[in-house]
Amino acid sequence: MSSTGSDAERGAPAGDREKVVLSEAEWKQRLTPEQYRIARKAGTERAFTGAYWDEKRAGTYTCVCCGTPLFSSYTKYDSGTGWPSFWNTVEPGAVDERDDRSLFMRRTEVVCAVCDAHLGHVFPDGPRPTGRRYCINSASLELVPEEKSPEGEGARKESAPDGGTEGQGSG
């Protein structure tokens, strides 16, 4: 299923959007069973099985529940974990972090700042410049591909974690 939210909400910075609060029944109606299990019940997909773990297209990864922009393909990299990994969010405040002490360990859970959808976890072992690895479930995301220019120019260039430039994230 595609993301929800009005056209005016989709793409708006997280800080500019009202919190999205729906009943469990409404979430179940809007999401696939797998999306619901992961995004609303803090589940996890198996490594190397999600739609985006090896995705190479340029674009913006949005919240599957509310459409909030969360991550850019320009900060996506291959962490070798089998989940989409990013070294930064698309903007400050796009996600919230919470202490997670489940599974007999201490981790930092990452949730959508607008609708509290469970996205995954963030770890302090990522590449420069942030040193962070946002390890995210594909089922919590929807990729909005970047459109190529009429001249066939492709994606814009940005600094990559290694200090070089990339035209798109390496999946």
C-alpha positions as CSV (number, residue, x, y, z in Angstrom):
1,M,0.0,0.0,0.0
2,S,1.2,3.5,-0.5
3,S,1.7,6.1,2.1
4,T,-1.1,8.2,3.6
5,G,-1.6,11.8,4.3
6,S,-2.8,14.8,2.2
7,D,-0.7,16.1,-0.7
8,A,0.0,19.2,1.5
9,E,1.3,17.0,4.3
10,R,3.5,14.7,2.1
11,G,6.9,16.3,1.7
12,A,6.4,18.9,4.4
13,P,9.1,19.0,7.1
14,A,8.3,16.9,10.1
15,G,8.4,19.9,12.4
16,D,5.7,21.6,10.3
17,R,3.3,18.7,10.4
18,E,0.6,17.8,13.0
19,K,1.0,14.5,14.8
20,V,-0.9,11.7,13.0
21,V,-2.9,9.6,15.5
22,L,-5.2,6.8,14.3
23,S,-6.9,3.9,16.0
24,E,-5.4,0.4,15.6
25,A,-8.3,-0.5,13.3
26,E,-7.5,2.5,11.1
27,W,-3.8,1.6,10.9
28,K,-4.8,-2.1,10.1
29,Q,-7.0,-0.8,7.3
30,R,-4.3,1.5,5.7
31,L,-1.3,-0.9,6.0
32,T,-0.5,-4.4,4.8
33,P,-0.2,-7.0,7.6
34,E,3.6,-6.9,7.3
35,Q,3.7,-3.1,7.4
36,Y,1.4,-3.1,10.4
37,R,3.4,-5.7,12.3
38,I,6.7,-3.8,11.8
39,A,5.6,-0.1,11.8
40,R,2.9,-0.2,14.5
41,K,3.9,-3.2,16.6
42,A,7.7,-2.6,16.5
43,G,8.5,-5.8,14.6
44,T,11.5,-6.5,12.5
45,E,11.8,-8.0,9.0
46,R,14.4,-10.7,8.4
47,A,17.8,-9.5,7.1
48,F,18.2,-9.4,3.3
49,T,14.4,-9.8,2.7
50,G,13.1,-6.2,2.6
51,A,12.3,-4.3,-0.6
52,Y,15.0,-1.6,0.0
53,W,18.0,-3.4,1.5
54,D,19.8,-3.4,-1.9
55,E,17.9,-0.5,-3.6
56,K,20.1,1.7,-5.8
57,R,17.6,4.3,-7.1
58,A,17.9,7.9,-6.1
59,G,15.1,9.4,-4.1
60,T,13.6,10.1,-0.7
61,Y,12.5,7.4,1.7
62,T,9.2,8.4,3.4
63,C,7.3,6.9,6.3
64,V,4.9,4.2,5.0
65,C,2.3,5.3,7.5
66,C,2.1,9.1,7.1
67,G,4.4,10.0,4.1
68,T,6.8,12.1,6.1
69,P,10.2,12.4,4.4
70,L,12.8,10.5,6.6
71,F,15.9,9.6,4.7
72,S,17.7,10.4,1.4
73,S,19.3,7.9,-0.9
74,Y,22.3,10.1,-0.8
75,T,22.9,9.0,2.8
76,K,22.2,5.4,2.2
77,Y,25.1,3.0,2.2
78,D,25.8,-0.8,2.3
79,S,26.4,-1.7,5.9
80,G,26.4,-5.4,5.2
81,T,23.6,-6.0,7.7
82,G,20.8,-6.8,5.2
83,W,18.6,-3.8,6.1
84,P,18.6,-0.3,4.5
85,S,21.2,1.8,6.3
86,F,21.6,5.5,6.3
87,W,24.2,7.8,7.9
88,N,21.8,10.7,8.5
89,T,18.1,11.7,8.3
90,V,16.7,13.9,5.6
91,E,16.5,16.7,8.1
92,P,16.8,17.3,11.9
93,G,13.6,16.3,13.7
94,A,12.4,13.8,11.0
95,V,12.8,11.0,13.5
96,D,12.6,10.6,17.3
97,E,14.8,8.3,19.3
98,R,13.7,6.2,22.2
99,D,15.5,3.9,24.6
100,D,14.8,0.3,23.8
101,R,15.6,-2.4,26.4
102,S,13.8,-5.3,24.7
103,L,15.6,-8.6,23.8
104,F,17.8,-8.3,26.8
105,M,19.9,-5.5,25.3
106,R,20.0,-1.7,25.2
107,R,19.5,-0.1,21.9
108,T,18.1,3.2,20.5
109,E,14.8,2.8,18.6
110,V,14.0,5.2,15.8
111,V,10.4,6.2,15.2
112,C,8.7,8.7,12.8
113,A,8.5,12.1,14.4
114,V,5.0,12.6,13.0
115,C,3.1,9.3,13.6
116,D,5.4,7.3,15.9
117,A,5.8,4.4,13.4
118,H,8.6,2.1,14.4
119,L,11.4,2.4,11.8
120,G,14.3,0.5,13.3
121,H,17.3,1.3,15.4
122,V,20.3,3.7,15.3
123,F,23.8,2.6,16.2
124,P,27.1,4.5,16.8
125,D,29.1,2.5,14.2
126,G,28.3,4.3,11.0
127,P,30.5,6.1,8.5
128,R,31.7,9.7,8.7
129,P,30.6,12.4,8.9
130,T,28.0,11.4,11.5
131,G,29.3,8.0,12.8
132,R,25.7,6.9,12.9
133,R,24.0,3.9,11.3
134,Y,20.3,4.1,11.0
135,C,19.3,0.5,10.4
136,I,15.7,0.7,9.1
137,N,13.1,-1.9,8.1
138,S,12.0,-1.7,4.5
139,A,8.4,-2.3,5.5
140,S,8.4,1.0,7.4
141,L,9.5,3.0,4.3
142,E,8.2,4.0,0.9
143,L,10.8,5.2,-1.7
144,V,9.7,8.2,-3.7
145,P,12.1,8.0,-6.7
146,E,13.9,11.2,-7.8
147,E,12.8,12.3,-11.3
148,K,15.5,12.7,-13.9
149,S,15.9,16.0,-15.6
150,P,14.8,16.3,-19.3
151,E,18.5,16.5,-20.3
152,G,19.0,13.1,-18.7
153,E,21.1,14.5,-16.0
154,G,20.1,12.1,-13.3
155,A,20.6,12.6,-9.6
156,R,22.3,15.5,-7.9
157,K,25.7,15.1,-6.3
158,E,26.3,15.3,-2.6
159,S,29.2,14.5,-0.3
160,A,29.4,10.8,0.4
161,P,30.5,9.4,3.8
162,D,34.0,8.8,2.4
163,G,34.4,12.5,1.4
164,G,33.8,11.8,-2.3
165,T,30.6,12.4,-4.2
166,E,27.9,9.9,-5.3
167,G,25.1,10.3,-7.7
168,Q,22.9,8.0,-5.6
169,G,23.2,6.0,-2.4
170,S,25.0,2.7,-2.5
171,G,22.4,0.1,-1.4
